Amino acid sequence: MIEMLKGFLTALSLVVFTSSVFADKPNVVLVMADDQGWGQTSYRNHPALKTPHLDAMAANGLRFERFYAGGPVCSPTRATVLTGRTHDRTGVFDHGYALRKQEKTLGKAMKNAGFATGHFGKWHLNGLRGPGAPIFSEDTHHPGNFGFDEWLSVTNFFDRDPIMSRNGRIEEYSGDSSEIIVDEALKFIKKKVDAKKPFFAVIWYGTPHDPWTASEADKKTFTGLSAKAKEHYGELVAMDRSIGALRNGLRKMGVAKDTLVWFTSDNGGLPRFDPPTTGGLRGFKGSMYEGGLRVPAIIEWPAVIRKPRITHYPAGAVDVFPTLVRVAGLKRTVLLKPQDGQSLFKLFSKEIGSRKKPLPFRSRGRIAVVDNDYKMISFPDGNKMQYELYNLKKDFAEQNNLINKASEVGKRLRKKIRSIDASVTASVNGLDYHGKKVNLQPARIFWWESGAYRPYFSEWIKRPEYGSRLKRFLGSRQKKQE
């Protein structure tokens, strides 16, 4: 009887706790670095880089040791975050592809649930390649068309002194790009806090993607590094400082406790840097090995994550949307099926054992699946596939291929890979959508190939991020005319 009473009281306390947390909608901020590797934080003992604000966030929240991007390059992960689906399903096969408007997106779900929605920074889901340029209001795939009420965005990566677009209107800024977009996001948040409206803010940095340009102050401590590495790591210093500004701003507004802040990166780290970027993992950005897919990730939500800890639970970008469905109290109908992710909400309070839903990846003809301790990768080799199998618990650097040793595991994961491939191919062909077909998509082009940008060539050719590319484009066009 006493045990039954204890059980009842525990259940009652959980109900009271959950209802008190969700009495009002919690706020949500998603933050994503651009090309930051798994090893590029000081909480992972990087030998040169100090990230005190990310360290503080990790010390106050849930730090993931095994968190995976949606794919090994940038646009695909952004599509995965917004849909809960591995990126090929969404039509975002590689960097620069446009996200299909037939997808159900996180931005629209949050907006329809009463959240004020804002996007700040890199978009790269509208079919335009090249260094980040302002997004025009006429663009059929701008952030507003995917659920964001307000947006200050660029097409792709961006650096110091950026030129951006506020809801389609061009604006120029001075300073570090990370600090600029956090400052603008905080202005957006302040207006919503004053209006007592829950907010959903997406902050997608252009750091530390090339070209690398840091301030003198931010790179001065990296005395023993190459000129390129000084700029690269200097950008990360500024980005980390902007994380501090974000956390401090939320505290000053009195909303930090009830705001979930989720930090991660869009893909693994970059090659040819010393110190290296991936913390001893194999491969880099673009690779299906851990160095291309495993990324830093932290969730801070003081109202719910009351006991900070490190988790080794395998999770990824596919889990963001399903988790926020639970966090924001959304109906599961906002998710387009099939879903590749799962809610991580229960993980916020305790470890939950093995992952029941393996993490799938398909990119450039390669397929990978992470199933708790094991990972299998398939590589196209003519008309057949080559397979590799690793036990990540024992071999996180993927040096010991077990494909000829763990036969039962290999057989099971081969079958899983074939299932993933068939399911994703059906999605690629439009079978998930009403009408069972894919609507016309924008072409994947460089933005200077679009006539909409031509009126700006004479001014933008003077800008360092655009000048050389515009000159080459205009030169090649003139040769064709001759």
Helices and strands as residue ranges (DSSP letters): H 2-21, E 27-33, G 42-44, H 52-59, E 62-68, H 74-83, G 87-90, H 106-112, E 116-122, E 128-129, G 143-146, E 150-154, E 163-166, E 169-172, H 177-194, E 199-204, H 216-219, H 227-252, E 259-265, H 290-293, E 294-300, E 309-311, E 315-316, G 317-319, H 320-328, G 332-334, G 345-348, E 359-363, E 366-371, E 374-381, E 384-391, H 407-428, E 445-446, G 447-449, G 451-456, H 457-460, H 467-481
